[in-house]
Amino acid sequence: MRRAFLAVSTALLLGACAAPLSEQKTDLRNPDAILAGTTRFDKVRFAGDWQTLACIGACADASTYVVATDDAYVRVAGDGQTGFDVTAPGVLRERGGGQTLVVMWVDDGFRTAAVGDAAGTWAAVIDRARPGSADRIRAATEILDFNGWDVSQMRKAE
């Protein structure tokens, strides 16, 4: 009974934090699934360097998140950097652009996270260091699956 209550409560909470979905259709994510940012998100704890452990779509090998101001964040990945506003827990909207990043899950220690874009073009399991914990990678993968990502297309990053 308690488990059922927790499951329903979690689903309702996640639904309340859902990011609006793009009209763009991809074969990487079910657009009808709820896409939700984690209420555990903390911009200061999330800031720093991350390594991509597993990926769906085209993902950067590594990324760095920098707190720029109270509500602004900068993501450095590949050859570029992008400014974002934190508009809800775990939801980062590109300043002057259309991209929305969603941090769907992060473990208690902010060592592993599940992230992706609301348009459904990429998602990743990221970690502070390689190789990462098998349990945390599995948890992040389950969250991606819950948020509609086709985890059968996930590939391990080298």
MARBA-3410 file (N, C-alpha, C, O; in Angstrom, 1 decimal):
158
0.8,-1.2,0.0,0.0,0.0,0.0,0.9,1.3,0.0,0.6,2.2,-0.8 ~ 1.9,1.3,0.9,2.8,2.4,0.9,3.5,2.6,-0.4,3.7,3.7,-0.8 ~ 4.0,1.5,-1.0,4.7,1.6,-2.2,3.8,2.2,-3.3,4.3,3.0,-4.1 ~ 2.6,1.8,-3.4,1.7,2.3,-4.4,1.5,3.8,-4.2,1.4,4.5,-5.1 ~ 1.3,4.2,-2.9,1.2,5.6,-2.6,2.4,6.4,-3.1,2.3,7.4,-3.7
3.6,5.9,-2.8,4.8,6.5,-3.2,4.9,6.6,-4.7,5.4,7.6,-5.2 ~ 4.6,5.5,-5.4,4.6,5.5,-6.8,3.7,6.6,-7.4,4.1,7.3,-8.4 ~ 2.5,6.6,-6.9,1.5,7.6,-7.5,2.0,9.0,-7.1,1.9,9.9,-8.0 ~ 2.5,9.2,-5.9,2.9,10.6,-5.5,4.1,11.0,-6.4,4.1,12.2,-6.8 ~ 5.0,10.1,-6.7,6.2,10.4,-7.5,5.7,10.8,-8.9,6.2,11.7,-9.5
4.8,10.0,-9.5,4.3,10.3,-10.8,3.6,11.6,-10.9,3.8,12.3,-11.9 ~ 2.8,12.0,-9.9,2.2,13.3,-9.9,3.2,14.4,-9.8,3.0,15.4,-10.4 ~ 4.2,14.2,-8.9,5.2,15.2,-8.8,6.0,15.4,-10.0,6.3,16.5,-10.4 ~ 6.3,14.3,-10.7,7.1,14.4,-12.0,6.2,15.1,-13.0,6.7,15.9,-13.8 ~ 4.9,14.8,-13.1,4.0,15.4,-14.0,3.9,16.9,-13.8,3.8,17.7,-14.8
4.0,17.3,-12.6,3.9,18.8,-12.3,5.1,19.5,-12.8,5.1,20.7,-13.0 ~ 6.3,18.8,-12.9,7.5,19.4,-13.3,7.8,19.2,-14.8,8.9,19.4,-15.3 ~ 6.9,18.6,-15.5,7.1,18.3,-16.9,7.4,19.5,-17.8,6.8,20.5,-17.7 ~ 8.4,19.3,-18.6,8.8,20.3,-19.6,7.9,20.2,-20.8,7.5,19.1,-21.2 ~ 7.5,21.3,-21.4,6.6,21.2,-22.6,7.4,20.5,-23.7,8.6,20.8,-23.9
6.7,19.7,-24.4,7.4,18.9,-25.5,7.3,19.7,-26.8,6.4,20.4,-27.1 ~ 8.4,19.4,-27.6,8.4,20.0,-28.9,7.5,19.3,-29.9,7.2,18.1,-29.6 ~ 7.1,19.9,-30.9,6.3,19.2,-31.9,7.2,18.3,-32.8,6.7,17.5,-33.6 ~ 8.5,18.5,-32.7,9.4,17.7,-33.5,9.3,16.2,-33.2,9.3,15.8,-32.0 ~ 9.2,15.4,-34.2,9.1,13.9,-34.0,10.5,13.3,-34.3,11.2,13.7,-35.2
10.9,12.4,-33.4,12.1,11.7,-33.6,11.9,10.2,-33.3,10.8,9.9,-32.7 ~ 12.8,9.4,-33.7,12.6,8.0,-33.3,13.4,7.6,-32.1,13.6,6.4,-31.8 ~ 13.9,8.6,-31.4,14.7,8.4,-30.1,13.8,8.5,-28.9,14.2,7.9,-27.8 ~ 12.7,9.1,-29.0,11.9,9.3,-27.8,10.4,9.4,-28.1,10.0,9.9,-29.2 ~ 9.6,8.8,-27.3,8.1,8.8,-27.5,7.6,10.2,-27.1,7.7,10.5,-25.9
7.1,11.0,-28.0,6.7,12.4,-27.7,5.5,12.4,-26.8,5.2,13.5,-26.2 ~ 4.8,11.3,-26.6,3.6,11.3,-25.7,4.0,11.0,-24.3,3.1,11.2,-23.4 ~ 5.2,10.6,-24.0,5.6,10.3,-22.6,5.9,11.6,-21.9,6.4,12.6,-22.5 ~ 5.7,11.6,-20.6,6.0,12.8,-19.8,7.5,13.0,-19.7,8.2,12.0,-19.6 ~ 7.9,14.2,-19.8,9.4,14.5,-19.7,9.5,15.5,-18.5,8.9,16.6,-18.6
10.1,15.1,-17.5,10.1,15.8,-16.3,11.5,16.1,-15.7,12.4,15.2,-15.8 ~ 11.8,17.3,-15.2,13.0,17.6,-14.5,12.9,17.2,-13.1,11.8,17.1,-12.5 ~ 14.1,16.8,-12.6,14.1,16.3,-11.2,13.9,17.4,-10.2,14.6,18.5,-10.3 ~ 13.1,17.2,-9.2,13.0,18.2,-8.1,14.2,18.3,-7.2,14.4,19.2,-6.5 ~ 15.1,17.3,-7.4,16.4,17.2,-6.6,17.4,18.2,-7.2,18.5,18.4,-6.6
17.2,18.7,-8.4,18.1,19.6,-9.1,18.6,20.7,-8.2,17.8,21.4,-7.6 ~ 19.9,20.9,-8.1,20.5,22.1,-7.4,21.6,22.6,-8.4,22.6,21.9,-8.6 ~ 21.4,23.8,-8.8,22.3,24.3,-9.9,23.8,24.4,-9.4,24.7,24.2,-10.2 ~ 24.0,24.7,-8.1,25.4,24.7,-7.6,26.0,23.3,-7.5,27.1,23.1,-8.0 ~ 25.3,22.4,-7.0,25.8,21.0,-6.9,25.9,20.3,-8.3,26.8,19.5,-8.5
25.1,20.7,-9.3,25.1,20.1,-10.6,26.3,20.8,-11.4,26.8,20.1,-12.4 ~ 26.7,21.9,-11.1,27.8,22.6,-11.8,29.1,21.8,-11.8,29.3,21.0,-10.8 ~ 29.9,21.9,-12.8,31.2,21.2,-12.9,31.3,20.4,-14.1,30.5,20.5,-15.1 ~ 32.3,19.5,-14.1,32.6,18.7,-15.2,31.8,17.3,-15.2,31.7,16.7,-14.1 ~ 31.4,16.9,-16.4,30.7,15.6,-16.5,31.2,14.9,-17.7,31.6,15.5,-18.7
31.3,13.6,-17.6,31.7,12.7,-18.7,30.5,11.9,-19.2,29.7,11.5,-18.4 ~ 30.3,11.8,-20.5,29.2,11.0,-21.0,29.6,9.5,-21.0,30.6,9.1,-21.5 ~ 28.7,8.7,-20.3,29.0,7.3,-20.2,28.2,6.5,-21.2,28.7,5.5,-21.7 ~ 27.0,7.0,-21.5,26.1,6.3,-22.4,25.3,7.4,-23.1,25.0,8.4,-22.5 ~ 24.9,7.1,-24.4,24.2,8.2,-25.1,23.2,7.6,-26.1,23.3,6.5,-26.6
22.1,8.4,-26.3,21.1,8.2,-27.3,21.2,9.4,-28.2,21.0,10.5,-27.8 ~ 21.4,9.2,-29.5,21.5,10.4,-30.4,23.0,10.9,-30.4,23.9,10.2,-30.0 ~ 23.1,12.1,-30.9,24.5,12.8,-31.0,24.8,13.5,-29.7,24.1,14.5,-29.4 ~ 25.7,13.0,-28.9,26.0,13.6,-27.6,27.5,14.0,-27.6,28.4,13.4,-28.2 ~ 27.8,15.0,-26.8,29.2,15.4,-26.5,29.9,14.4,-25.6,29.2,13.8,-24.7
31.2,14.2,-25.8,31.9,13.3,-24.9,32.0,13.7,-23.5,32.0,12.9,-22.5 ~ 32.0,15.0,-23.3,32.1,15.6,-22.0,31.4,17.0,-22.0,31.2,17.6,-23.1 ~ 31.0,17.5,-20.9,30.4,18.8,-20.8,30.7,19.4,-19.4,31.0,18.7,-18.5 ~ 30.6,20.7,-19.4,30.8,21.4,-18.2,29.7,22.4,-18.0,29.3,23.1,-18.9 ~ 29.1,22.4,-16.8,28.1,23.4,-16.5,28.6,24.4,-15.5,29.2,24.0,-14.5
28.4,25.7,-15.8,28.9,26.8,-15.0,27.7,27.7,-14.6,26.9,28.1,-15.4 ~ 27.6,28.0,-13.3,26.6,28.9,-12.8,27.1,30.3,-13.1,28.2,30.7,-12.7 ~ 26.4,31.0,-14.0,26.8,32.4,-14.4,26.2,33.4,-13.5,26.9,34.4,-13.1 ~ 24.9,33.3,-13.2,24.2,34.2,-12.3,23.2,33.4,-11.5,23.2,32.2,-11.7 ~ 22.4,34.0,-10.7,21.3,33.3,-10.0,20.5,32.4,-10.8,20.2,31.2,-10.4
20.0,32.9,-12.0,19.2,32.1,-12.8,19.8,31.7,-14.1,19.1,31.0,-15.0 ~ 21.0,32.0,-14.4,21.7,31.7,-15.6,22.8,30.6,-15.5,23.5,30.5,-14.5 ~ 22.8,29.8,-16.5,23.8,28.7,-16.5,24.4,28.6,-17.9,23.8,29.1,-18.8 ~ 25.7,28.2,-17.9,26.3,28.0,-19.2,26.7,26.6,-19.3,27.3,26.0,-18.4 ~ 26.4,26.0,-20.5,26.9,24.6,-20.8,28.0,24.7,-21.8,27.7,25.2,-22.9
29.1,24.1,-21.5,30.2,24.1,-22.4,30.3,22.6,-22.9,30.5,21.7,-22.1 ~ 30.2,22.4,-24.2,30.3,21.0,-24.7,30.8,21.1,-26.1,30.4,22.0,-26.9 ~ 31.7,20.2,-26.5,32.3,20.2,-27.8,33.1,21.5,-28.0,33.8,21.9,-27.1 ~ 32.9,22.2,-29.1,33.5,23.4,-29.4,32.7,24.7,-29.0,33.2,25.8,-29.2 ~ 31.6,24.5,-28.4,30.7,25.6,-28.1,30.2,25.7,-26.7,30.4,24.8,-25.9
29.6,26.9,-26.4,29.0,27.1,-25.1,27.6,27.7,-25.4,27.4,28.5,-26.3 ~ 26.7,27.4,-24.5,25.3,27.8,-24.6,24.8,28.3,-23.3,25.0,27.7,-22.3 ~ 24.2,29.5,-23.3,23.6,30.0,-22.1,22.2,29.5,-21.9,21.4,29.4,-22.8 ~ 21.9,29.2,-20.7,20.5,28.7,-20.3,20.0,29.4,-19.1,20.8,29.9,-18.3 ~ 18.7,29.5,-19.0,18.0,30.0,-17.8,17.4,28.8,-17.1,16.8,27.9,-17.8
17.5,28.7,-15.8,16.9,27.6,-15.1,15.5,28.1,-14.8,15.2,29.0,-14.0 ~ 14.5,27.4,-15.5,13.1,27.9,-15.4,12.3,27.1,-14.5,11.1,27.5,-14.1 ~ 12.7,25.9,-14.1,12.1,25.0,-13.2,13.1,24.0,-12.7,14.2,23.9,-13.3 ~ 12.9,23.3,-11.6,13.9,22.3,-11.2,14.2,21.4,-12.3,13.4,20.6,-12.8 ~ 15.5,21.4,-12.7,16.0,20.4,-13.7,15.6,20.8,-15.2,15.9,20.1,-16.1
15.0,22.0,-15.4,14.7,22.4,-16.7,15.5,23.7,-17.1,15.3,24.7,-16.4 ~ 16.3,23.6,-18.1,17.1,24.7,-18.5,16.8,25.1,-19.9,16.9,24.3,-20.9 ~ 16.3,26.3,-20.1,15.9,26.8,-21.4,17.0,27.7,-22.0,17.5,28.6,-21.3 ~ 17.3,27.5,-23.3,18.4,28.3,-23.9,18.0,29.7,-24.0,16.9,30.1,-24.4 ~ 19.0,30.6,-23.7,18.7,32.0,-23.8,18.8,32.4,-25.3,19.8,32.1,-26.0
17.7,33.0,-25.8,17.7,33.4,-27.2,17.6,32.3,-28.2,17.8,32.5,-29.4 ~ 17.2,31.1,-27.7,17.1,30.0,-28.7,16.0,29.0,-28.2,15.2,29.3,-27.3 ~ 15.9,27.9,-28.9,14.8,27.0,-28.7,15.1,25.8,-27.9,14.2,25.0,-27.7 ~ 16.4,25.6,-27.6,16.7,24.3,-26.9,16.3,24.3,-25.5,16.5,25.3,-24.8 ~ 15.8,23.2,-25.0,15.5,23.0,-23.6,16.2,21.7,-23.1,15.9,20.6,-23.6
17.0,21.9,-22.1,17.7,20.7,-21.5,16.9,20.3,-20.3,16.4,21.1,-19.6 ~ 16.8,19.0,-20.1,16.0,18.5,-19.0,17.0,17.5,-18.2,17.4,16.5,-18.7 ~ 17.2,17.9,-16.9,17.9,17.0,-16.0,16.8,16.1,-15.4,16.2,16.6,-14.4 ~ 16.7,14.9,-15.8,15.6,14.0,-15.4,15.9,13.4,-14.1,14.9,13.0,-13.3 ~ 17.1,13.1,-13.8,17.5,12.4,-12.5,19.0,12.8,-12.2,19.8,12.9,-13.1
19.2,12.8,-10.9,20.6,12.9,-10.4,20.6,12.2,-9.1,19.7,12.3,-8.3 ~ 21.7,11.4,-8.9,21.8,10.7,-7.6,22.0,11.6,-6.4,22.3,12.8,-6.6 ~ 21.9,11.1,-5.2,22.0,11.9,-4.0,23.4,12.7,-3.9,23.4,13.8,-3.4 ~ 24.4,12.0,-4.4,25.8,12.6,-4.4,26.1,13.5,-5.6,27.2,14.0,-5.6 ~ 25.2,13.7,-6.5,25.4,14.4,-7.7,26.6,13.9,-8.5,27.5,14.7,-8.9
26.7,12.6,-8.6,27.8,11.9,-9.3,27.4,11.4,-10.6,28.2,11.4,-11.6 ~ 26.1,11.1,-10.8,25.5,10.5,-12.0,24.2,11.2,-12.3,23.4,11.5,-11.4 ~ 23.9,11.4,-13.6,22.7,12.1,-14.0,22.2,11.6,-15.3,22.9,11.0,-16.1 ~ 20.9,11.7,-15.5,20.2,11.5,-16.8,19.7,12.8,-17.3,19.0,13.5,-16.7 ~ 20.2,13.2,-18.5,19.9,14.4,-19.1,19.5,14.2,-20.6,19.8,13.2,-21.2
18.8,15.2,-21.1,18.4,15.1,-22.5,17.7,16.4,-23.0,17.5,17.3,-22.1 ~ 17.5,16.5,-24.3,16.8,17.7,-24.7,15.3,17.4,-24.9,14.9,16.3,-25.3 ~ 14.5,18.4,-24.7,13.1,18.3,-24.8,12.6,17.9,-26.2,11.5,17.4,-26.4 ~ 13.4,18.3,-27.2,13.1,18.0,-28.6,13.2,16.6,-29.0,12.8,16.1,-30.0 ~ 13.9,15.8,-28.1,14.0,14.4,-28.3,15.1,14.0,-29.2,15.1,12.9,-29.8
16.1,14.9,-29.4,17.2,14.6,-30.3,18.4,13.9,-29.7,19.2,13.3,-30.4 ~ 18.6,14.0,-28.3,19.6,13.3,-27.6,19.3,13.2,-26.1,18.6,14.0,-25.6 ~ 19.9,12.2,-25.5,19.8,12.0,-24.1,21.1,11.3,-23.7,21.7,10.6,-24.5 ~ 21.5,11.4,-22.4,22.7,10.8,-22.0,22.7,10.5,-20.5,22.0,11.1,-19.7 ~ 23.5,9.5,-20.2,23.9,9.2,-18.8,25.2,9.8,-18.6,26.2,9.4,-19.3
25.3,10.8,-17.7,26.6,11.4,-17.5,27.1,11.2,-16.0,26.3,10.9,-15.2 ~ 28.4,11.3,-15.9,28.9,11.0,-14.6,30.1,11.9,-14.3,30.7,12.4,-15.3 ~ 30.5,12.1,-13.1,31.7,12.9,-12.8,33.0,12.3,-13.2,33.9,13.0,-13.5 ~ 33.0,11.0,-13.3,34.2,10.3,-13.7,33.9,8.9,-14.3,32.8,8.4,-14.1 ~ 34.8,8.4,-15.1,34.6,7.1,-15.7,35.2,6.1,-14.8,36.2,6.4,-14.1
34.7,4.9,-14.7,33.7,4.3,-15.5,32.3,4.5,-14.9,31.3,4.1,-15.6 ~ 32.2,5.1,-13.7,30.8,5.2,-13.1,30.4,4.0,-12.4,31.0,2.9,-12.6 ~ 29.4,4.1,-11.6,28.8,3.0,-10.9,27.7,2.3,-11.7,26.9,2.9,-12.3 ~ 27.8,1.0,-11.8,26.9,0.2,-12.5,25.4,0.4,-12.0,24.5,0.5,-12.8 ~ 25.3,0.5,-10.7,23.9,0.7,-10.1,23.4,2.1,-10.5,22.2,2.2,-10.8
24.2,3.1,-10.5,23.7,4.5,-10.8,23.5,4.6,-12.3,22.5,5.2,-12.7 ~ 24.3,3.9,-13.1,24.1,3.9,-14.6,22.7,3.2,-14.9,22.0,3.7,-15.7 ~ 22.5,2.1,-14.2,21.2,1.4,-14.4,20.0,2.3,-14.0,19.0,2.3,-14.7 ~ 20.1,3.0,-12.8,19.1,3.9,-12.4,18.8,5.0,-13.4,17.7,5.3,-13.7 ~ 19.9,5.6,-13.9,19.7,6.7,-14.9,19.1,6.2,-16.2,18.3,6.9,-16.8
19.5,5.0,-16.6,18.9,4.4,-17.8,17.4,4.1,-17.6,16.6,4.3,-18.5 ~ 17.0,3.6,-16.4,15.6,3.4,-16.1,14.8,4.7,-16.2,13.7,4.7,-16.6 ~ 15.4,5.8,-15.7,14.7,7.1,-15.7,14.5,7.5,-17.2,13.5,8.1,-17.5 ~ 15.6,7.4,-18.0,15.4,7.7,-19.4,14.3,6.9,-20.0,13.5,7.5,-20.8 ~ 14.2,5.6,-19.8,13.2,4.8,-20.3,11.8,5.3,-19.8,10.9,5.4,-20.6
11.7,5.6,-18.5,10.4,6.1,-18.0,10.0,7.4,-18.6,8.8,7.7,-18.8 ~ 11.0,8.3,-19.0,10.7,9.5,-19.7,10.5,9.4,-21.2,10.5,10.4,-21.9 ~ 10.4,8.2,-21.7,10.0,7.9,-23.1,11.2,7.7,-24.0,11.0,7.5,-25.2 ~ 12.4,7.7,-23.6,13.6,7.5,-24.5,13.7,6.0,-24.9,13.4,5.1,-24.1 ~ 14.1,5.8,-26.1,14.3,4.4,-26.6,15.6,3.9,-26.2,16.6,4.1,-26.9
15.7,3.3,-25.0,17.0,2.9,-24.4,17.7,1.8,-25.2,18.8,1.5,-25.0 ~ 16.9,1.2,-26.1,17.5,0.1,-27.0,18.5,0.8,-27.9,19.4,0.1,-28.5 ~ 18.4,2.1,-28.1,19.3,2.8,-29.0,20.5,3.4,-28.3,21.4,4.1,-28.9 ~ 20.6,3.2,-27.0,21.7,3.7,-26.2,23.0,3.0,-26.5,23.0,1.8,-26.6 ~ 24.0,3.8,-26.6,25.3,3.2,-26.9,26.3,3.7,-25.8,26.2,4.8,-25.3
27.2,2.8,-25.5,28.2,3.2,-24.5,29.2,4.2,-25.1,29.7,4.0,-26.2 ~ 29.5,5.2,-24.3,30.5,6.2,-24.8,31.9,5.7,-24.4,32.1,5.0,-23.4 ~ 32.8,6.0,-25.3,34.2,5.6,-25.0,35.0,6.7,-24.4,36.2,6.5,-24.1
END
